[in-house]
Amino acid sequence: MRMLKMLILPLITSSLMSGLSSMESKACCRMGVLTVTYYLWTTFIAVVVGIVLVIIIKPGVGTEMESNRLGGGPVMTSADALLDLIRNMVPSNLIEATFQQYKTDLIPILKVPARTIQPNFVYVVPDDSDLKGQTVYLELTPPPEVLYKTSPGSSQQMNVLGIVIFSATMGLLLGRMGERGAPLVNVCQCINECVMKIINAAVWYFPFGIIFLVAGKILDMQDPSTLGKKLGWYGITVLAGLFVHGLVLLPLFYFILTRKNPFSYIRGLLQAMVIALATSSSSATLPITMKCLLENCHVDRQIARFVLPVGATINMDGTALYEAVAAIFIAQVNDYELDFGQLVTISITATAASIGAAGIPQAGLVTMVIVLTSVGLPPDDITLIVAIDWILDRFRTMINVLGDALAAGIIAHLCRKDFPLSGVGKSVPSYGTQTPHNNSHSVDVPMTEIHTHKDCMFETMGDSAGQKNAHTVYYNICQV
């Protein structure tokens, strides 16, 4: 787990900067629009699936919950969560963004009411010496009113969204700089290759880590039988929704858009899905997902470097489905009837809240407060589902990772015309090294891809100079 988290930052920065620097602006814009549109659409579909299943199964009807509620605490509004998401897109300090992100803090302010002069309650106590009893005057002071004031704060989590936007911007500008940006692009490519080699070595230790991670969580359970009686139907509803979305709808979308067998594609992602099940973090699984896409699914490297980091940040299909199911489950437990307008509010709020959820374990519980407050449900009832959340969190992370990988395959198929050099039958200089001649003393150096922004270039053929259009030129930076 710690090794995977260590590789998140170098993988995101190097993959985005090197990948986008080798793309044309039009191709990059088209791919970005398609990626974000597809992610938003699949997330909304996941929310609809969860709402339909929880209304049909009704896991909260007739369920008696005994929860230790914490009392009224600070509740973040949907507007604050959305503004935090926008602020995190442009971090004020890039170094600080590697270990913390902006978060609005709610500071409680106690408003004590003024004491009453006259007693506001009279109570008669029986007394043997007086038949009328003894009169006692009580002054009932109302509890202090608690108001919350917003204040800028921080959360000890990596600001992945800000790093993704900065790296993508740097990659696009490096591509436009042409030959001047080649050295930095070359460095990013080398870092990316080193990270992938570290991942290949770390894969051998993952089975042992998976066993101990899951076993430790199972041993922490207090009473599995009681937990199953109270939250069994709720867990079944969430798992059924994840199964329908992940193994029926997403493969169906992949087949319709690409006309290829989705299950042969998913077979190459099994290793990444197992790591997602163990770590319950889509960000920590990102290095393994990248490795599976490049080696097993043969997705274009440029597309995988863009789609996967963006998906690990904003694509949370499983989290959105879980939040919708949990909100309606809490409403059913409290015998609270939701009308059609409130269901629409839940679907929109769960979609927006899942985008702002961090790719860390149990991040959905944080954004769940936004969904509950949007329809007037008590936020303290989140404690009803905390006991089983660690199990469901692992399965919804699997669906998040699966959705990112399938999106990469779909975008690679839709944008295949924008990357003609990656087609079949066309040779593409690799970013690796070229073998020198036997009698030479040169050192292996990587190929560097340079974008030229001139209208044309000249190519000498025999004694004549011919003119041809070109957008990309590959230079071999040699060392003598």
C-alpha positions as CSV (number, residue, x, y, z in Angstrom):
1,M,0.0,0.0,0.0
2,R,2.8,2.4,0.9
3,M,4.7,1.5,-2.2
4,L,1.8,2.2,-4.4
5,K,1.1,5.5,-2.8
6,M,4.7,6.5,-3.3
7,L,4.4,6.0,-7.1
8,I,1.2,8.1,-7.5
9,L,2.8,11.5,-7.8
10,P,5.7,10.6,-10.2
11,L,3.3,8.5,-12.3
12,I,0.7,11.2,-12.8
13,T,3.1,14.0,-13.5
14,S,5.4,12.1,-15.9
15,S,2.6,10.3,-17.8
16,L,0.5,13.4,-18.3
17,M,3.4,15.7,-19.3
18,S,5.0,13.2,-21.6
19,G,1.7,12.0,-23.1
20,L,0.1,15.4,-23.8
21,S,3.3,16.9,-25.2
22,S,3.2,14.5,-28.1
23,M,-0.3,15.3,-29.1
24,E,-1.7,17.9,-31.3
25,S,-4.0,20.5,-29.8
26,K,-7.1,19.5,-31.7
27,A,-6.7,15.8,-30.9
28,C,-6.1,16.6,-27.2
29,C,-9.2,18.8,-27.0
30,R,-11.4,16.2,-28.7
31,M,-10.1,13.5,-26.5
32,G,-10.6,15.6,-23.3
33,V,-14.2,16.4,-24.2
34,L,-15.0,12.8,-25.0
35,T,-13.4,11.6,-21.8
36,V,-15.2,14.0,-19.5
37,T,-18.5,13.5,-21.2
38,Y,-18.3,9.8,-21.0
39,Y,-17.3,9.9,-17.3
40,L,-20.2,12.1,-16.4
41,W,-22.7,10.0,-18.4
42,T,-21.6,6.7,-16.8
43,T,-21.6,8.2,-13.3
44,F,-25.2,9.5,-13.8
45,I,-26.2,6.0,-15.1
46,A,-24.7,4.4,-12.0
47,V,-26.8,6.7,-9.8
48,V,-30.0,5.8,-11.6
49,V,-29.2,2.1,-11.3
50,G,-28.7,2.4,-7.6
51,I,-31.9,4.4,-7.1
52,V,-34.0,1.9,-9.0
53,L,-32.7,-1.1,-7.1
54,V,-33.1,0.5,-3.6
55,I,-36.7,1.5,-4.4
56,I,-37.5,-2.1,-5.6
57,I,-35.7,-4.0,-2.8
58,K,-36.4,-1.5,0.0
59,P,-33.7,-2.7,2.4
60,G,-34.5,-0.1,5.0
61,V,-38.2,-0.9,5.4
62,G,-38.9,-2.5,8.8
63,T,-35.2,-2.2,9.9
64,E,-34.7,-1.2,13.5
65,M,-31.2,0.4,14.0
66,E,-29.5,1.0,17.3
67,S,-26.9,3.6,16.5
68,N,-24.8,5.8,18.7
69,R,-25.4,9.1,17.2
70,L,-22.9,11.8,17.7
71,G,-25.3,14.7,18.0
72,G,-25.6,17.7,15.7
73,G,-22.2,18.4,14.2
74,P,-21.0,20.7,11.5
75,V,-22.5,20.0,8.1
76,M,-20.9,21.2,4.9
77,T,-23.3,22.5,2.3
78,S,-23.2,21.5,-1.3
79,A,-22.1,25.0,-2.3
80,D,-19.0,24.8,0.0
81,A,-18.1,21.3,-1.4
82,L,-18.4,22.6,-5.0
83,L,-16.3,25.7,-4.2
84,D,-13.6,23.5,-2.6
85,L,-13.5,21.4,-5.8
86,I,-13.0,24.6,-7.9
87,R,-10.3,25.9,-5.5
88,N,-8.4,22.6,-5.6
89,M,-8.2,22.8,-9.4
90,V,-5.7,25.7,-9.1
91,P,-3.6,25.1,-6.0
92,S,-1.9,28.1,-4.5
93,N,1.3,26.1,-3.7
94,L,2.3,23.2,-6.0
95,I,4.6,21.6,-3.4
96,E,1.8,21.9,-0.8
97,A,-0.6,20.2,-3.2
98,T,1.5,17.0,-3.0
99,F,0.5,16.3,0.6
100,Q,-2.6,18.4,1.4
101,Q,-5.6,20.1,-0.3
102,Y,-8.0,23.0,0.4
103,K,-11.0,22.2,2.6
104,T,-13.5,24.6,4.2
105,D,-13.6,24.3,8.0
106,L,-16.7,25.0,10.0
107,I,-15.9,26.8,13.3
108,P,-18.7,26.6,15.9
109,I,-19.9,29.8,17.6
110,L,-22.0,29.5,20.7
111,K,-24.8,32.0,21.1
112,V,-25.9,32.0,24.7
113,P,-29.4,33.4,25.3
114,A,-29.9,36.1,27.9
115,R,-31.1,34.9,31.4
116,T,-34.7,35.4,32.2
117,I,-35.6,37.6,35.2
118,Q,-38.9,36.0,36.1
119,P,-39.1,32.3,36.7
120,N,-40.8,30.6,33.8
121,F,-41.8,27.4,35.4
122,V,-43.5,26.6,38.8
123,Y,-43.4,23.2,40.3
124,V,-45.3,22.1,43.5
125,V,-43.5,19.6,45.7
126,P,-45.6,17.5,48.1
127,D,-44.9,18.4,51.8
128,D,-46.3,16.7,54.9
129,S,-46.3,19.9,57.0
130,D,-48.3,21.8,54.3
131,L,-51.3,20.3,52.6
132,K,-50.9,22.7,49.7
133,G,-47.4,21.6,49.1
134,Q,-44.2,23.5,48.7
135,T,-43.8,25.8,45.7
136,V,-40.5,25.6,43.8
137,Y,-39.6,28.2,41.2
138,L,-37.5,26.9,38.3
139,E,-35.8,28.9,35.7
140,L,-35.4,26.8,32.5
141,T,-32.6,28.3,30.4
142,P,-32.7,27.2,26.8
143,P,-29.6,25.5,25.4
144,P,-27.1,27.7,23.6
145,E,-27.6,28.1,19.9
146,V,-24.7,26.8,17.8
147,L,-23.8,28.7,14.7
148,Y,-21.0,27.7,12.3
149,K,-18.7,30.1,10.5
150,T,-16.8,29.0,7.4
151,S,-13.0,29.4,7.5
152,P,-10.3,28.3,5.0
153,G,-8.5,25.1,6.1
154,S,-6.7,22.1,4.7
155,S,-7.0,18.4,4.6
156,Q,-4.0,16.0,4.9
157,Q,-4.6,14.4,1.5
158,M,-2.9,14.8,-1.9
159,N,-4.5,17.3,-4.1
160,V,-4.7,15.0,-7.1
161,L,-7.0,17.2,-9.1
162,G,-4.7,20.2,-8.9
163,I,-1.7,18.1,-9.9
164,V,-3.5,16.6,-12.8
165,I,-4.5,20.0,-14.2
166,F,-1.0,21.4,-13.7
167,S,0.6,18.4,-15.4
168,A,-1.9,18.5,-18.3
169,T,-1.2,22.2,-18.8
170,M,2.5,21.7,-18.7
171,G,2.3,18.8,-21.2
172,L,0.3,20.9,-23.7
173,L,2.7,23.8,-23.5
174,L,5.8,21.6,-23.8
175,G,4.3,20.2,-27.1
176,R,3.8,23.7,-28.4
177,M,7.4,24.7,-27.5
178,G,8.8,22.3,-30.0
179,E,12.5,21.6,-29.8
180,R,13.1,23.8,-26.7
181,G,10.8,21.6,-24.6
182,A,12.4,18.3,-25.8
183,P,14.8,17.9,-22.8
184,L,12.0,18.2,-20.2
185,V,9.8,15.8,-22.2
186,N,12.7,13.4,-22.4
187,V,13.1,13.5,-18.6
188,C,9.4,12.9,-18.0
189,Q,9.6,9.8,-20.4
190,C,12.5,8.4,-18.5
191,I,10.8,8.9,-15.1
192,N,7.7,7.2,-16.5
193,E,9.7,4.2,-17.6
194,C,11.5,4.0,-14.3
195,V,8.1,4.0,-12.4
196,M,6.8,1.2,-14.6
197,K,9.9,-0.9,-13.8
198,I,9.4,-0.3,-10.1
199,I,5.8,-1.5,-10.5
200,N,6.9,-4.6,-12.3
201,A,9.2,-5.4,-9.4
202,A,6.6,-4.6,-6.7
203,V,4.0,-6.8,-8.3
204,W,5.7,-9.9,-6.8
205,Y,5.0,-8.7,-3.2
206,F,1.4,-7.8,-3.7
207,P,-0.2,-11.2,-2.9
208,F,1.3,-11.1,0.7
209,G,0.1,-7.5,1.2
210,I,-3.4,-8.3,0.0
211,I,-3.8,-11.3,2.4
212,F,-2.8,-9.2,5.4
213,L,-4.9,-6.2,4.5
214,V,-8.1,-8.2,4.1
215,A,-7.4,-10.4,7.1
216,G,-6.8,-7.4,9.4
217,K,-10.2,-5.9,8.4
218,I,-12.0,-9.1,9.0
219,L,-10.5,-9.5,12.5
220,D,-11.6,-6.0,13.4
221,M,-15.3,-7.0,13.0
222,Q,-17.1,-7.2,16.3
223,D,-20.1,-9.4,15.6
224,P,-20.6,-10.4,12.0
225,S,-23.9,-12.2,12.6
226,T,-25.6,-9.2,14.2
227,L,-24.1,-7.0,11.5
228,G,-25.5,-9.2,8.8
229,K,-29.0,-9.2,10.2
230,K,-29.1,-5.4,10.4
231,L,-27.3,-4.4,7.2
232,G,-27.6,-7.6,5.1
233,W,-30.2,-6.3,2.6
234,Y,-28.5,-3.0,2.4
235,G,-25.2,-4.7,1.4
236,I,-26.9,-6.9,-1.1
237,T,-28.6,-3.9,-2.7
238,V,-25.3,-2.1,-3.1
239,L,-23.5,-5.2,-4.4
240,A,-26.3,-5.9,-6.9
241,G,-26.1,-2.3,-8.2
242,L,-22.3,-2.6,-8.6
243,F,-22.7,-5.9,-10.4
244,V,-25.3,-4.6,-12.8
245,H,-23.3,-1.4,-13.6
246,G,-19.9,-3.0,-13.7
247,L,-20.5,-6.3,-15.4
248,V,-23.6,-5.5,-17.6
249,L,-23.9,-1.8,-18.5
250,L,-20.2,-0.8,-18.8
251,P,-19.3,-3.8,-21.0
252,L,-22.5,-3.1,-23.0
253,F,-21.3,0.5,-23.6
254,Y,-17.9,-0.8,-24.6
255,F,-19.4,-3.3,-27.1
256,I,-21.7,-0.7,-28.6
257,L,-19.0,1.9,-29.1
258,T,-16.1,-0.4,-30.2
259,R,-17.8,-3.5,-31.5
260,K,-15.3,-5.6,-29.6
261,N,-15.6,-8.3,-27.0
262,P,-15.5,-6.5,-23.6
263,F,-14.8,-9.6,-21.5
264,S,-11.6,-10.4,-23.2
265,Y,-10.6,-6.8,-22.5
266,I,-11.6,-7.1,-18.9
267,R,-9.6,-10.3,-18.5
268,G,-6.4,-8.2,-18.9
269,L,-7.5,-6.0,-16.0
270,L,-7.9,-8.7,-13.3
271,Q,-4.6,-7.8,-11.6
272,A,-5.7,-4.2,-11.2
273,M,-9.1,-5.2,-9.9
274,V,-7.6,-7.5,-7.3
275,I,-5.3,-4.6,-6.1
276,A,-8.3,-2.3,-6.0
277,L,-10.2,-4.9,-3.9
278,A,-7.3,-5.0,-1.4
279,T,-6.4,-1.3,-1.2
280,S,-9.8,0.2,-1.7
281,S,-8.1,3.2,-3.3
282,S,-8.4,4.0,-7.0
283,S,-5.4,6.4,-6.8
284,A,-3.2,3.7,-5.2
285,T,-4.3,1.3,-7.9
286,L,-3.4,3.7,-10.7
287,P,0.1,2.3,-11.4
288,I,-1.1,-1.2,-11.7
289,T,-4.0,-0.1,-14.0
290,M,-1.6,1.7,-16.2
291,K,0.6,-1.4,-16.4
292,C,-2.4,-3.7,-17.3
293,L,-3.6,-1.3,-20.0
294,L,-0.2,-1.0,-21.7
295,E,0.9,-4.6,-21.5
296,N,-2.3,-6.7,-21.5
297,C,-5.0,-4.5,-23.3
298,H,-2.5,-2.8,-25.7
299,V,-4.1,0.6,-25.3
300,D,-2.2,3.5,-26.9
301,R,0.3,4.9,-24.4
302,Q,-0.7,8.5,-25.0
303,I,-4.4,7.9,-24.4
304,A,-3.7,5.8,-21.3
305,R,-1.5,8.5,-19.8
306,F,-4.3,11.0,-20.1
307,V,-7.5,9.0,-19.5
308,L,-6.4,7.1,-16.4
309,P,-5.2,10.0,-14.2
310,V,-8.3,12.0,-15.0
311,G,-10.5,9.0,-14.3
312,A,-8.9,8.3,-11.0
313,T,-9.8,11.9,-10.0
314,I,-13.3,12.5,-11.3
315,N,-14.7,9.1,-12.4
316,M,-16.3,7.5,-9.3
317,D,-19.2,5.3,-10.6
318,G,-19.2,3.0,-7.6
319,T,-19.1,5.8,-5.1
320,A,-22.0,7.7,-6.8
321,L,-24.1,4.5,-6.8
322,Y,-23.3,3.8,-3.2
323,E,-24.2,7.3,-2.1
324,A,-27.6,7.2,-3.8
325,V,-28.4,3.8,-2.3
326,A,-27.2,4.9,1.2
327,A,-29.3,8.1,1.2
328,I,-32.5,6.3,0.3
329,F,-31.8,3.5,2.7
330,I,-31.4,6.1,5.6
331,A,-34.7,7.7,4.4
332,Q,-36.4,4.3,4.6
333,V,-35.1,3.6,8.1
334,N,-36.5,6.9,9.3
335,D,-39.9,6.3,7.5
336,Y,-39.2,9.4,5.4
337,E,-41.1,9.4,2.0
338,L,-39.1,10.8,-0.9
339,D,-41.0,12.3,-3.8
340,F,-39.8,12.4,-7.4
341,G,-38.2,15.8,-7.1
342,Q,-36.1,14.6,-4.1
343,L,-35.0,11.5,-6.1
344,V,-33.8,13.8,-8.9
345,T,-32.0,15.9,-6.3
346,I,-30.3,12.9,-5.0
347,S,-29.2,11.7,-8.4
348,I,-27.7,15.1,-9.3
349,T,-26.1,15.7,-5.9
350,A,-24.6,12.2,-5.8
351,T,-23.1,12.6,-9.3
352,A,-21.6,16.0,-8.3
353,A,-20.4,14.8,-4.9
354,S,-18.7,11.7,-6.3
355,I,-16.6,13.9,-8.7
356,G,-15.2,15.7,-5.7
357,A,-14.6,12.5,-3.7
358,A,-10.9,11.7,-3.1
359,G,-9.5,8.5,-4.4
360,I,-8.7,7.2,-0.9
361,P,-10.4,4.6,1.3
362,Q,-13.9,5.4,2.5
363,A,-13.9,8.9,0.9
364,G,-17.6,8.4,0.1
365,L,-18.6,8.9,3.7
366,V,-17.3,12.4,3.6
367,T,-19.3,13.4,0.5
368,M,-22.3,11.4,1.8
369,V,-23.2,14.4,4.1
370,I,-23.8,16.6,1.1
371,V,-26.3,14.1,-0.4
372,L,-28.2,13.7,2.9
373,T,-28.5,17.4,3.6
374,S,-29.7,18.1,0.0
375,V,-33.0,16.3,0.8
376,G,-33.3,17.1,4.5
377,L,-32.1,13.8,6.0
378,P,-30.1,13.8,9.3
379,P,-26.4,13.6,8.6
380,D,-25.7,11.9,11.9
381,D,-27.4,8.7,10.5
382,I,-24.2,8.0,8.5
383,T,-23.2,6.0,11.6
384,L,-25.9,3.5,10.6
385,I,-23.8,2.2,7.7
386,V,-20.2,2.8,8.9
387,A,-19.9,-0.7,10.2
388,I,-20.3,-2.3,6.8
389,D,-18.7,0.5,4.7
390,W,-15.2,-1.0,4.6
391,I,-16.5,-4.1,2.8
392,L,-18.6,-2.2,0.2
393,D,-15.8,0.4,-0.3
394,R,-13.5,-2.3,-1.8
395,F,-16.1,-3.5,-4.3
396,R,-17.1,0.0,-5.4
397,T,-13.3,0.8,-5.9
398,M,-13.2,-2.2,-8.2
399,I,-16.0,-0.7,-10.3
400,N,-14.2,2.7,-10.3
401,V,-11.0,1.1,-11.7
402,L,-13.0,-1.0,-14.2
403,G,-14.8,2.1,-15.4
404,D,-11.5,4.0,-15.9
405,A,-10.0,1.2,-17.9
406,L,-13.0,0.6,-20.1
407,A,-13.1,4.4,-20.7
408,A,-9.5,4.2,-21.9
409,G,-10.4,1.5,-24.4
410,I,-13.4,3.3,-25.7
411,I,-11.5,6.6,-26.1
412,A,-8.7,4.8,-27.8
413,H,-11.2,3.4,-30.4
414,L,-13.0,6.7,-30.9
415,C,-9.8,8.7,-31.2
416,R,-7.8,6.2,-33.3
417,K,-7.9,8.6,-36.3
418,D,-6.3,11.4,-34.3
419,F,-3.2,9.2,-33.7
420,P,-2.3,7.9,-37.2
421,L,1.2,7.1,-36.2
422,S,-0.1,4.5,-33.8
423,G,-2.0,2.6,-36.5
424,V,-1.2,-0.8,-37.8
425,G,1.4,-0.9,-40.5
426,K,3.0,2.5,-39.6
427,S,6.3,2.5,-37.8
428,V,6.5,4.7,-34.8
429,P,9.9,5.5,-33.2
430,S,9.9,4.2,-29.7
431,Y,10.8,6.3,-26.7
432,G,13.4,3.7,-25.9
433,T,17.0,3.6,-27.1
434,Q,18.4,2.8,-30.5
435,T,21.3,0.3,-30.9
436,P,24.4,1.9,-32.2
437,H,26.7,0.5,-34.9
438,N,29.2,-2.1,-34.0
439,N,32.2,0.1,-34.6
440,S,30.8,3.2,-32.9
441,H,31.4,4.4,-29.4
442,S,28.2,6.3,-29.0
443,V,25.9,5.8,-26.0
444,D,22.3,4.7,-26.2
445,V,20.1,7.7,-26.0
446,P,16.3,8.0,-26.1
447,M,14.3,9.1,-29.1
448,T,12.6,12.5,-28.5
449,E,9.5,13.6,-30.3
450,I,9.4,17.2,-31.4
451,H,6.4,19.1,-32.7
452,T,7.0,21.6,-35.5
453,H,4.6,24.4,-36.0
454,K,5.8,25.3,-39.5
455,D,3.5,25.0,-42.4
456,C,5.8,22.7,-44.3
457,M,9.3,21.1,-44.4
458,F,11.6,20.1,-47.2
459,E,12.9,16.6,-47.8
460,T,15.8,16.1,-50.1
461,M,15.3,13.2,-52.5
462,G,18.1,12.6,-54.9
463,D,19.0,15.9,-56.6
464,S,15.7,17.5,-56.0
465,A,14.1,19.0,-53.0
466,G,10.5,17.9,-52.4
467,Q,8.0,19.6,-50.1
468,K,5.7,17.7,-47.8
469,N,3.5,18.6,-44.9
470,A,4.6,17.4,-41.4
471,H,3.4,17.9,-37.9
472,T,5.8,15.7,-35.9
473,V,9.5,15.2,-36.4
474,Y,11.5,12.6,-34.4
475,Y,15.1,13.6,-33.5
476,N,17.8,11.4,-32.1
477,I,19.8,13.3,-29.6
478,C,23.2,11.8,-29.9
479,Q,26.0,11.9,-27.4
480,V,29.5,11.8,-28.9
